[in-house]
Amino acid sequence: MPGTVAPSNPLLEAVKDVDMDSGRFKYVLIKIWDPHHKNQHKYIVRGYSRAAFHADVFEEVEPGLEGLGLECHCTGGGRVLHEPDKKSIHVYGYSQGFGLADHSITTEVLRKHFPHYTSITWSNEGY
């Protein structure tokens, strides 16, 4: 299951599944794993309104993950409309640099992180 960690890997458990802003912004879906246990991995979602490009998000996150001894790969990106007051998140679009993220994985991770939200949806449409 995306975003699920094998309970025996504290390195993966130490990384939050989601870190993102409110509003409309670019996001990336990142696969992380412990190089000593390559069969143990999880997906994390990162998105910041301050990022002009999807690569800006990944380049901000990557050094911290590597500093923990983890390996990572950006699987793709898109955009998010996050409206906390409406308990709503819509994931859509793609990254010109990283390609289309699997939004179904992204929304699965988001649903786990925001169980009290009433609407978490996705679409491959838009940019």
N, C-alpha and C positions, 0 to 999 in steps of 0.2 A: 504494500500500500504506500503510495507517495506520502512523504512527510513522516513515515513511521520509522522508528529507530529500533534496531536490535537492542534489547535492554542491557546487553553486555558491553556497549561501546560508549563510555563517558565522553569521548571526544565529540561524537555526533550529538549527544544529548546536550552538550554545552552550548550549541548554536541554536538560537531562536528560529522557529520555522518561518516567521513573518516579521519584517521590519519595513513599514511603509507609511507614507503620509496620508493626509486627507486631501480631498479634491481630485483633480484630474492630472495624471502624470504618467511617465514612462516607467515600465517595470521590466525586470528580468526574472526568469526561472532558472535557478542554479542547482545543479546536481553536485552534492558534496560526498566525499568518501574518505575513509581512513586508508592510506596506502598500504598499511600492514594487514588490512582486512577488506580487500576490494569488493567482497560480496556484501558488505554492509554499507549502505548509502541512504541518503534521504534527499528530498528536494526542499529548497527554501525559496521564498519569494521576497524580493527586494524592489522597492520603488520609491523614488523621491522627486518631489516637484522641482527641486533645485537642479536636476539633471537635464541638460539640453539634449543629450543623446543617451541611448541605451548603454553604450560603452562607458559613459560617465558613471552609471550606477555600478556596473560590474567592476570597473577599475577602482571604485571606492571600497568595495566589499572584498575583493580578491586578496589583498595583502593581509587583512585580518584573519581570513580563513587559513591562508598559508602559514601565518604566524602561529596558529594553533596546531600545525602539523597535518592539516587536511589538504586534500587535493580537490579541485573544483573545475567545473565546466559549465559555461553558460549555454543552456539548451535552446534558448530563444527568448523573445521578448514580445511586448505589446504595450497596451495602455490600460490604465485602471481609472474608473470613476468611483471614488470612495466617499460615501456620504454617511458618516457616523450618526448624524442626527436622524436619518431615515433608516438606519441599520441596513444599509444597502451597499453592495459592491457589484460593479459591472466590469468584466474583463473583456477586452476586445483588441483587434488590430494585430500588428506585427512589428518587428524590428527590421529595419533595412540592413543593419549590420549583422545581426545574429539570426535573423529569420523568425518564423512564427513559433512561439512557444506553444506547448500543448496546454491550452487553456483549461482542459478538463482536469489535468494534474494541478494546475494553479488553483482552480476553484476548490478542489478537494482539500488542499493545504489550507486555504482560506476558511473553509467551513469548519475545519478542526480548530483553527485559531479564534474564530469569531462565532461560536456556537449560538450566541444570542441574536445574531443577525437574522432578519426575516427574508432577505433577498440577496443571494450571491449567484450571479449569472455570468454567462460568457457567450461570445460570438466571435467568429473569425472575420467578420465584416469590419470595415473601417480601417483607418490609420490614425 
